[in-house]
Amino acid sequence: MTAGARLAIDVVTIFPEYFDGPLSASLLGRARSAGLLTVDVHDLRAAATDRHRSVDDLPFGGGPGMVLAPGPFVTLVEGLYGSIEARPRTVLFTPRGRRLDQPLVQELAAEPALLLLCGRYEGIDERVHQLLATDEVSIGDYVLAGGEAAAAVLIEAVARLVPGVMGNEASGGDESFTDGLLEYPQYTRPAEFRGLAVPEVLRSGHHGRVAEWRREQAVARTRAVRPDLYAAWLARQGGRDPSR
Ligand code: 6GU
């Protein structure tokens, strides 16, 4: 862990090189260069004790595949923080975890430090869950080969909420999910392209009508594509959709 930054993230993985691209590009690269965010990636194999640097073993009870052993995880975490108890909030990526959503992202972004543990193979020894994980997180209902892609997703989602990271862009307000609705359609020039015109209201200069149109579009889109989000939004409105 590196001191000083607004958010210090440690990642444990058997594929450290996986993170080279995502952490250097665009927003994350700039945030790290500016010292707003640190991401230190640690190779689980560095904590292996045997000659072959093995981190996995056969499952007790039989079955296919290999299981990541608890020893290297605990050794590495103790090396980083001095003890298990001194570790920061710790996310273990697993398809059986809680689904990542913006409220959880906001919660994690408010922490001073995070430890992210990536699994691979058929699974991780249950003692890693018990001893180290404060949170078990999945990024959706599909199966990945490991937690690395999920960790990259979480890092990007959390980083953009760190004060100063988003630069010019308004970091709150209008975006998808901040008020529980999907984003409204956006247009730039030209006003007509391949026979498709920008809606007249957006060119009217009438800020009130523009805001109203965007709201209607966001609500209609959410109702059509994400009935679950629409129902939750409707309940927060007191059951009334002002556009209907
Ligand atoms: Cl966190 N891990 C794996 N292996 N698969 C996933 C996932 C995580 N989230 C969705 N699918």
py3Dmol code that shows the C-alpha trace and the ligand (Angstrom):
import py3Dmol

protein = """\
ATOM      1  CA  MET A   1       0.000   0.000   0.000  1.00  0.00           C
ATOM      2  CA  THR A   2       1.202   3.493  -0.865  1.00  0.00           C
ATOM      3  CA  ALA A   3       0.477   6.433   1.440  1.00  0.00           C
ATOM      4  CA  GLY A   4      -0.726   9.858   0.419  1.00  0.00           C
ATOM      5  CA  ALA A   5      -3.267   9.191  -2.309  1.00  0.00           C
ATOM      6  CA  ARG A   6      -6.962   9.683  -1.747  1.00  0.00           C
ATOM      7  CA  LEU A   7      -7.546   5.986  -2.448  1.00  0.00           C
ATOM      8  CA  ALA A   8      -4.928   3.242  -2.215  1.00  0.00           C
ATOM      9  CA  ILE A   9      -5.804  -0.027  -3.914  1.00  0.00           C
ATOM     10  CA  ASP A  10      -3.869  -3.277  -3.599  1.00  0.00           C
ATOM     11  CA  VAL A  11      -4.669  -6.099  -6.019  1.00  0.00           C
ATOM     12  CA  VAL A  12      -3.688  -9.753  -5.564  1.00  0.00           C
ATOM     13  CA  THR A  13      -3.663 -11.908  -8.713  1.00  0.00           C
ATOM     14  CA  ILE A  14      -1.767 -14.688 -10.436  1.00  0.00           C
ATOM     15  CA  PHE A  15      -1.794 -12.566 -13.627  1.00  0.00           C
ATOM     16  CA  PRO A  16      -0.309  -9.182 -12.645  1.00  0.00           C
ATOM     17  CA  GLU A  17       0.376  -8.338 -16.304  1.00  0.00           C
ATOM     18  CA  TYR A  18      -3.376  -8.456 -16.956  1.00  0.00           C
ATOM     19  CA  PHE A  19      -3.669  -5.007 -15.347  1.00  0.00           C
ATOM     20  CA  ASP A  20      -0.905  -3.237 -17.310  1.00  0.00           C
ATOM     21  CA  GLY A  21      -3.225  -1.961 -20.052  1.00  0.00           C
ATOM     22  CA  PRO A  22      -6.335  -0.940 -18.080  1.00  0.00           C
ATOM     23  CA  LEU A  23      -4.360   0.834 -15.345  1.00  0.00           C
ATOM     24  CA  SER A  24      -2.272   2.917 -17.744  1.00  0.00           C
ATOM     25  CA  ALA A  25      -4.912   4.046 -20.226  1.00  0.00           C
ATOM     26  CA  SER A  26      -7.028   7.154 -20.095  1.00  0.00           C
ATOM     27  CA  LEU A  27      -8.740   8.076 -16.831  1.00  0.00           C
ATOM     28  CA  LEU A  28      -6.923   5.583 -14.617  1.00  0.00           C
ATOM     29  CA  GLY A  29      -3.510   6.443 -16.016  1.00  0.00           C
ATOM     30  CA  ARG A  30      -4.116  10.152 -15.433  1.00  0.00           C
ATOM     31  CA  ALA A  31      -5.519   9.628 -11.924  1.00  0.00           C
ATOM     32  CA  ARG A  32      -2.472   7.605 -10.938  1.00  0.00           C
ATOM     33  CA  SER A  33      -0.026  10.087 -12.487  1.00  0.00           C
ATOM     34  CA  ALA A  34      -1.767  12.882 -10.585  1.00  0.00           C
ATOM     35  CA  GLY A  35      -1.322  10.951  -7.334  1.00  0.00           C
ATOM     36  CA  LEU A  36      -5.063  10.785  -6.680  1.00  0.00           C
ATOM     37  CA  LEU A  37      -5.073   7.027  -6.758  1.00  0.00           C
ATOM     38  CA  THR A  38      -2.530   4.273  -6.280  1.00  0.00           C
ATOM     39  CA  VAL A  39      -2.989   0.762  -7.595  1.00  0.00           C
ATOM     40  CA  ASP A  40      -0.332  -1.738  -6.547  1.00  0.00           C
ATOM     41  CA  VAL A  41      -0.629  -5.143  -8.198  1.00  0.00           C
ATOM     42  CA  HIS A  42       0.846  -8.111  -6.330  1.00  0.00           C
ATOM     43  CA  ASP A  43       1.671 -11.519  -7.776  1.00  0.00           C
ATOM     44  CA  LEU A  44       0.151 -14.263  -5.620  1.00  0.00           C
ATOM     45  CA  ARG A  45       2.978 -16.549  -6.718  1.00  0.00           C
ATOM     46  CA  ALA A  46       5.475 -14.327  -4.907  1.00  0.00           C
ATOM     47  CA  ALA A  47       3.981 -15.706  -1.688  1.00  0.00           C
ATOM     48  CA  ALA A  48       4.260 -19.360  -2.744  1.00  0.00           C
ATOM     49  CA  THR A  49       6.725 -21.369  -0.689  1.00  0.00           C
ATOM     50  CA  ASP A  50       7.586 -24.381  -2.837  1.00  0.00           C
ATOM     51  CA  ARG A  51      10.113 -24.727  -5.605  1.00  0.00           C
ATOM     52  CA  HIS A  52       7.470 -24.547  -8.330  1.00  0.00           C
ATOM     53  CA  ARG A  53       5.764 -21.459  -6.900  1.00  0.00           C
ATOM     54  CA  SER A  54       2.459 -23.327  -6.845  1.00  0.00           C
ATOM     55  CA  VAL A  55      -0.593 -21.556  -5.487  1.00  0.00           C
ATOM     56  CA  ASP A  56      -3.243 -24.209  -6.162  1.00  0.00           C
ATOM     57  CA  ASP A  57      -3.980 -27.802  -5.219  1.00  0.00           C
ATOM     58  CA  LEU A  58      -6.494 -30.610  -5.768  1.00  0.00           C
ATOM     59  CA  PRO A  59      -9.933 -30.196  -4.192  1.00  0.00           C
ATOM     60  CA  PHE A  60     -10.675 -32.180  -1.034  1.00  0.00           C
ATOM     61  CA  GLY A  61     -13.607 -34.476  -1.820  1.00  0.00           C
ATOM     62  CA  GLY A  62     -12.617 -34.720  -5.451  1.00  0.00           C
ATOM     63  CA  GLY A  63     -14.018 -33.058  -8.539  1.00  0.00           C
ATOM     64  CA  PRO A  64     -12.594 -31.271 -11.545  1.00  0.00           C
ATOM     65  CA  GLY A  65      -9.975 -28.555 -11.585  1.00  0.00           C
ATOM     66  CA  MET A  66      -7.762 -27.014  -8.977  1.00  0.00           C
ATOM     67  CA  VAL A  67      -8.430 -24.811  -5.967  1.00  0.00           C
ATOM     68  CA  LEU A  68      -6.374 -21.765  -4.942  1.00  0.00           C
ATOM     69  CA  ALA A  69      -4.830 -22.548  -1.543  1.00  0.00           C
ATOM     70  CA  PRO A  70      -5.201 -20.245   1.488  1.00  0.00           C
ATOM     71  CA  GLY A  71      -1.509 -20.071   2.444  1.00  0.00           C
ATOM     72  CA  PRO A  72      -0.198 -17.725  -0.283  1.00  0.00           C
ATOM     73  CA  PHE A  73      -3.147 -15.304   0.139  1.00  0.00           C
ATOM     74  CA  VAL A  74      -2.666 -15.026   3.902  1.00  0.00           C
ATOM     75  CA  THR A  75       1.133 -14.766   3.647  1.00  0.00           C
ATOM     76  CA  LEU A  76       0.837 -11.999   1.071  1.00  0.00           C
ATOM     77  CA  VAL A  77      -1.776 -10.037   3.045  1.00  0.00           C
ATOM     78  CA  GLU A  78       0.279 -10.311   6.248  1.00  0.00           C
ATOM     79  CA  GLY A  79       3.310  -9.106   4.322  1.00  0.00           C
ATOM     80  CA  LEU A  80       1.419  -6.076   3.006  1.00  0.00           C
ATOM     81  CA  TYR A  81      -0.281  -4.922   6.217  1.00  0.00           C
ATOM     82  CA  GLY A  82       1.555  -6.678   9.052  1.00  0.00           C
ATOM     83  CA  SER A  83      -1.469  -8.730  10.059  1.00  0.00           C
ATOM     84  CA  ILE A  84      -4.814  -9.920   8.720  1.00  0.00           C
ATOM     85  CA  GLU A  85      -6.597  -7.612  11.151  1.00  0.00           C
ATOM     86  CA  ALA A  86      -4.814  -4.546   9.741  1.00  0.00           C
ATOM     87  CA  ARG A  87      -6.034  -5.139   6.180  1.00  0.00           C
ATOM     88  CA  PRO A  88      -8.403  -2.598   4.594  1.00  0.00           C
ATOM     89  CA  ARG A  89     -11.858  -3.408   3.253  1.00  0.00           C
ATOM     90  CA  THR A  90     -11.280  -6.521   1.178  1.00  0.00           C
ATOM     91  CA  VAL A  91     -13.208  -7.533  -1.927  1.00  0.00           C
ATOM     92  CA  LEU A  92     -13.028 -11.131  -3.101  1.00  0.00           C
ATOM     93  CA  PHE A  93     -14.250 -11.540  -6.676  1.00  0.00           C
ATOM     94  CA  THR A  94     -16.446 -14.562  -7.145  1.00  0.00           C
ATOM     95  CA  PRO A  95     -19.497 -15.406  -9.281  1.00  0.00           C
ATOM     96  CA  ARG A  96     -21.309 -16.242  -6.034  1.00  0.00           C
ATOM     97  CA  GLY A  97     -20.824 -12.702  -4.673  1.00  0.00           C
ATOM     98  CA  ARG A  98     -23.146  -9.736  -4.364  1.00  0.00           C
ATOM     99  CA  ARG A  99     -23.778  -8.091  -7.719  1.00  0.00           C
ATOM    100  CA  LEU A 100     -21.731  -4.918  -8.171  1.00  0.00           C
ATOM    101  CA  ASP A 101     -23.911  -1.830  -8.542  1.00  0.00           C
ATOM    102  CA  GLN A 102     -23.447   1.924  -8.220  1.00  0.00           C
ATOM    103  CA  PRO A 103     -24.442   2.110  -4.513  1.00  0.00           C
ATOM    104  CA  LEU A 104     -21.739  -0.467  -3.683  1.00  0.00           C
ATOM    105  CA  VAL A 105     -19.261   1.401  -5.914  1.00  0.00           C
ATOM    106  CA  GLN A 106     -20.023   4.609  -3.993  1.00  0.00           C
ATOM    107  CA  GLU A 107     -19.522   2.836  -0.690  1.00  0.00           C
ATOM    108  CA  LEU A 108     -16.158   1.417  -1.764  1.00  0.00           C
ATOM    109  CA  ALA A 109     -15.009   4.748  -3.220  1.00  0.00           C
ATOM    110  CA  ALA A 110     -15.455   6.321   0.225  1.00  0.00           C
ATOM    111  CA  GLU A 111     -12.861   3.976   1.763  1.00  0.00           C
ATOM    112  CA  PRO A 112      -9.269   5.196   2.186  1.00  0.00           C
ATOM    113  CA  ALA A 113      -7.926   1.850   0.961  1.00  0.00           C
ATOM    114  CA  LEU A 114      -9.117  -1.343  -0.697  1.00  0.00           C
ATOM    115  CA  LEU A 115      -7.672  -4.810  -1.099  1.00  0.00           C
ATOM    116  CA  LEU A 116      -8.909  -6.731  -4.145  1.00  0.00           C
ATOM    117  CA  LEU A 117      -8.448 -10.508  -4.334  1.00  0.00           C
ATOM    118  CA  CYS A 118      -8.794 -12.220  -7.712  1.00  0.00           C
ATOM    119  CA  GLY A 119      -9.623 -15.899  -8.001  1.00  0.00           C
ATOM    120  CA  ARG A 120      -8.957 -18.303 -10.843  1.00  0.00           C
ATOM    121  CA  TYR A 121      -9.360 -22.020 -11.495  1.00  0.00           C
ATOM    122  CA  GLU A 122     -12.411 -23.800 -10.069  1.00  0.00           C
ATOM    123  CA  GLY A 123     -12.429 -21.682  -6.967  1.00  0.00           C
ATOM    124  CA  ILE A 124     -10.695 -20.378  -3.888  1.00  0.00           C
ATOM    125  CA  ASP A 125     -10.324 -22.280  -0.637  1.00  0.00           C
ATOM    126  CA  GLU A 126     -13.224 -21.355   1.662  1.00  0.00           C
ATOM    127  CA  ARG A 127     -10.790 -20.213   4.386  1.00  0.00           C
ATOM    128  CA  VAL A 128      -9.747 -17.301   2.149  1.00  0.00           C
ATOM    129  CA  HIS A 129     -13.388 -16.176   2.116  1.00  0.00           C
ATOM    130  CA  GLN A 130     -13.627 -16.593   5.888  1.00  0.00           C
ATOM    131  CA  LEU A 131     -10.299 -15.043   6.887  1.00  0.00           C
ATOM    132  CA  LEU A 132      -9.851 -12.249   4.365  1.00  0.00           C
ATOM    133  CA  ALA A 133     -13.005 -11.181   2.523  1.00  0.00           C
ATOM    134  CA  THR A 134     -15.132  -8.379   3.925  1.00  0.00           C
ATOM    135  CA  ASP A 135     -17.096  -8.307   0.642  1.00  0.00           C
ATOM    136  CA  GLU A 136     -17.755 -10.938  -2.024  1.00  0.00           C
ATOM    137  CA  VAL A 137     -18.534  -9.360  -5.364  1.00  0.00           C
ATOM    138  CA  SER A 138     -19.675 -10.543  -8.803  1.00  0.00           C
ATOM    139  CA  ILE A 139     -20.005  -8.189 -11.776  1.00  0.00           C
ATOM    140  CA  GLY A 140     -22.958  -9.964 -13.368  1.00  0.00           C
ATOM    141  CA  ASP A 141     -24.730 -13.186 -14.155  1.00  0.00           C
ATOM    142  CA  TYR A 142     -22.251 -14.737 -16.549  1.00  0.00           C
ATOM    143  CA  VAL A 143     -19.086 -16.762 -15.986  1.00  0.00           C
ATOM    144  CA  LEU A 144     -15.584 -15.341 -16.363  1.00  0.00           C
ATOM    145  CA  ALA A 145     -12.347 -17.307 -16.217  1.00  0.00           C
ATOM    146  CA  GLY A 146     -11.238 -15.326 -13.182  1.00  0.00           C
ATOM    147  CA  GLY A 147     -11.667 -12.210 -11.098  1.00  0.00           C
ATOM    148  CA  GLU A 148      -9.200  -9.985 -12.973  1.00  0.00           C
ATOM    149  CA  ALA A 149     -11.705  -8.487 -15.408  1.00  0.00           C
ATOM    150  CA  ALA A 150     -14.102  -7.893 -12.502  1.00  0.00           C
ATOM    151  CA  ALA A 151     -11.341  -6.152 -10.517  1.00  0.00           C
ATOM    152  CA  ALA A 152     -10.538  -3.911 -13.514  1.00  0.00           C
ATOM    153  CA  VAL A 153     -14.234  -2.992 -13.756  1.00  0.00           C
ATOM    154  CA  LEU A 154     -14.431  -2.171 -10.053  1.00  0.00           C
ATOM    155  CA  ILE A 155     -11.222  -0.105 -10.109  1.00  0.00           C
ATOM    156  CA  GLU A 156     -12.489   2.029 -12.995  1.00  0.00           C
ATOM    157  CA  ALA A 157     -15.948   2.517 -11.454  1.00  0.00           C
ATOM    158  CA  VAL A 158     -14.482   3.474  -8.077  1.00  0.00           C
ATOM    159  CA  ALA A 159     -11.692   5.675  -9.467  1.00  0.00           C
ATOM    160  CA  ARG A 160     -14.037   8.005 -11.322  1.00  0.00           C
ATOM    161  CA  LEU A 161     -15.731   8.858  -8.011  1.00  0.00           C
ATOM    162  CA  VAL A 162     -12.460   9.905  -6.366  1.00  0.00           C
ATOM    163  CA  PRO A 163     -12.493  13.720  -6.113  1.00  0.00           C
ATOM    164  CA  GLY A 164     -10.364  15.285  -8.856  1.00  0.00           C
ATOM    165  CA  VAL A 165     -10.236  12.236 -11.130  1.00  0.00           C
ATOM    166  CA  MET A 166     -12.994  13.264 -13.509  1.00  0.00           C
ATOM    167  CA  GLY A 167     -11.487  16.620 -14.527  1.00  0.00           C
ATOM    168  CA  ASN A 168     -13.921  18.687 -16.579  1.00  0.00           C
ATOM    169  CA  GLU A 169     -16.762  16.235 -16.718  1.00  0.00           C
ATOM    170  CA  ALA A 170     -19.571  16.847 -14.247  1.00  0.00           C
ATOM    171  CA  SER A 171     -19.091  13.854 -11.997  1.00  0.00           C
ATOM    172  CA  GLY A 172     -22.544  13.621 -10.528  1.00  0.00           C
ATOM    173  CA  GLY A 173     -25.926  14.629 -11.749  1.00  0.00           C
ATOM    174  CA  ASP A 174     -27.027  13.474 -15.165  1.00  0.00           C
ATOM    175  CA  GLU A 175     -25.440  10.099 -15.596  1.00  0.00           C
ATOM    176  CA  SER A 176     -27.033   6.711 -15.782  1.00  0.00           C
ATOM    177  CA  PHE A 177     -27.769   5.257 -12.363  1.00  0.00           C
ATOM    178  CA  THR A 178     -27.111   8.364 -10.311  1.00  0.00           C
ATOM    179  CA  ASP A 179     -30.860   8.850 -10.006  1.00  0.00           C
ATOM    180  CA  GLY A 180     -31.671   5.262 -10.920  1.00  0.00           C
ATOM    181  CA  LEU A 181     -32.538   5.916 -14.581  1.00  0.00           C
ATOM    182  CA  LEU A 182     -30.651   5.098 -17.763  1.00  0.00           C
ATOM    183  CA  GLU A 183     -28.980   7.895 -19.720  1.00  0.00           C
ATOM    184  CA  TYR A 184     -30.972   9.967 -22.230  1.00  0.00           C
ATOM    185  CA  PRO A 185     -29.837  10.127 -25.902  1.00  0.00           C
ATOM    186  CA  GLN A 186     -27.019  12.574 -26.716  1.00  0.00           C
ATOM    187  CA  TYR A 187     -26.299  14.341 -30.019  1.00  0.00           C
ATOM    188  CA  THR A 188     -23.569  16.507 -31.464  1.00  0.00           C
ATOM    189  CA  ARG A 189     -23.104  18.067 -34.901  1.00  0.00           C
ATOM    190  CA  PRO A 190     -24.104  17.599 -37.663  1.00  0.00           C
ATOM    191  CA  ALA A 191     -27.786  18.403 -37.059  1.00  0.00           C
ATOM    192  CA  GLU A 192     -28.684  15.852 -39.722  1.00  0.00           C
ATOM    193  CA  PHE A 193     -26.681  12.727 -40.512  1.00  0.00           C
ATOM    194  CA  ARG A 194     -27.569   9.952 -42.971  1.00  0.00           C
ATOM    195  CA  GLY A 195     -31.163  11.056 -42.884  1.00  0.00           C
ATOM    196  CA  LEU A 196     -31.335  11.088 -39.069  1.00  0.00           C
ATOM    197  CA  ALA A 197     -32.126  14.481 -37.556  1.00  0.00           C
ATOM    198  CA  VAL A 198     -31.316  15.727 -34.076  1.00  0.00           C
ATOM    199  CA  PRO A 199     -34.630  16.195 -32.206  1.00  0.00           C
ATOM    200  CA  GLU A 200     -35.872  19.765 -32.670  1.00  0.00           C
ATOM    201  CA  VAL A 201     -36.250  20.402 -28.934  1.00  0.00           C
ATOM    202  CA  LEU A 202     -32.482  20.073 -28.404  1.00  0.00           C
ATOM    203  CA  ARG A 203     -31.874  22.872 -30.915  1.00  0.00           C
ATOM    204  CA  SER A 204     -34.574  25.115 -29.463  1.00  0.00           C
ATOM    205  CA  GLY A 205     -32.342  26.718 -26.839  1.00  0.00           C
ATOM    206  CA  HIS A 206     -35.193  26.251 -24.354  1.00  0.00           C
ATOM    207  CA  HIS A 207     -33.474  24.794 -21.298  1.00  0.00           C
ATOM    208  CA  GLY A 208     -36.690  23.860 -19.505  1.00  0.00           C
ATOM    209  CA  ARG A 209     -38.058  21.913 -22.479  1.00  0.00           C
ATOM    210  CA  VAL A 210     -34.668  20.258 -23.057  1.00  0.00           C
ATOM    211  CA  ALA A 211     -34.561  19.062 -19.427  1.00  0.00           C
ATOM    212  CA  GLU A 212     -38.141  17.792 -19.656  1.00  0.00           C
ATOM    213  CA  TRP A 213     -37.439  15.906 -22.913  1.00  0.00           C
ATOM    214  CA  ARG A 214     -34.299  14.292 -21.481  1.00  0.00           C
ATOM    215  CA  ARG A 215     -36.198  13.183 -18.409  1.00  0.00           C
ATOM    216  CA  GLU A 216     -38.973  11.634 -20.534  1.00  0.00           C
ATOM    217  CA  GLN A 217     -36.429   9.861 -22.718  1.00  0.00           C
ATOM    218  CA  ALA A 218     -34.574   8.490 -19.689  1.00  0.00           C
ATOM    219  CA  VAL A 219     -37.780   7.223 -18.119  1.00  0.00           C
ATOM    220  CA  ALA A 220     -39.068   5.640 -21.365  1.00  0.00           C
ATOM    221  CA  ARG A 221     -35.735   3.964 -22.060  1.00  0.00           C
ATOM    222  CA  THR A 222     -35.492   2.622 -18.520  1.00  0.00           C
ATOM    223  CA  ARG A 223     -39.070   1.306 -18.639  1.00  0.00           C
ATOM    224  CA  ALA A 224     -38.363  -0.518 -21.921  1.00  0.00           C
ATOM    225  CA  VAL A 225     -34.889  -1.917 -21.211  1.00  0.00           C
ATOM    226  CA  ARG A 226     -34.678  -2.295 -17.428  1.00  0.00           C
ATOM    227  CA  PRO A 227     -38.080  -2.913 -15.854  1.00  0.00           C
ATOM    228  CA  ASP A 228     -36.327  -3.681 -12.546  1.00  0.00           C
ATOM    229  CA  LEU A 229     -34.729  -0.219 -12.397  1.00  0.00           C
ATOM    230  CA  TYR A 230     -37.950   1.405 -13.570  1.00  0.00           C
ATOM    231  CA  ALA A 231     -39.987  -0.272 -10.806  1.00  0.00           C
ATOM    232  CA  ALA A 232     -37.486   0.864  -8.162  1.00  0.00           C
ATOM    233  CA  TRP A 233     -37.463   4.421  -9.550  1.00  0.00           C
ATOM    234  CA  LEU A 234     -41.266   4.484  -9.677  1.00  0.00           C
ATOM    235  CA  ALA A 235     -41.497   3.380  -6.051  1.00  0.00           C
ATOM    236  CA  ARG A 236     -39.118   6.223  -5.056  1.00  0.00           C
ATOM    237  CA  GLN A 237     -41.378   8.659  -6.939  1.00  0.00           C
ATOM    238  CA  GLY A 238     -44.266   7.558  -4.750  1.00  0.00           C
ATOM    239  CA  GLY A 239     -45.623   5.267  -7.486  1.00  0.00           C
ATOM    240  CA  ARG A 240     -46.295   8.033  -9.982  1.00  0.00           C
ATOM    241  CA  ASP A 241     -44.584   8.408 -13.376  1.00  0.00           C
ATOM    242  CA  PRO A 242     -44.957  12.126 -14.249  1.00  0.00           C
ATOM    243  CA  SER A 243     -44.529  11.357 -17.972  1.00  0.00           C
ATOM    244  CA  ARG A 244     -47.536   9.024 -18.150  1.00  0.00           C
TER     245      ARG A 244
END
"""
ligand_1 = """\
11
6GU
Cl -16.155 -11.743 -9.900
N -15.632 -13.965 -11.213
C -15.891 -14.896 -12.132
N -15.062 -15.944 -12.265
N -16.942 -14.855 -12.949
C -17.755 -13.794 -12.818
C -17.553 -12.785 -11.871
C -16.449 -12.909 -11.068
N -18.539 -11.876 -11.996
C -19.313 -12.318 -12.960
N -18.868 -13.480 -13.462
"""
view = py3Dmol.view(width=600, height=400)
view.addModel(protein, "pdb")
view.setStyle({"model": 0}, {"cartoon": {"style": "trace"}})
view.addModel(ligand_1, "xyz")
view.setStyle({"model": 1}, {"stick": {}})
view.zoomTo()
view.show()
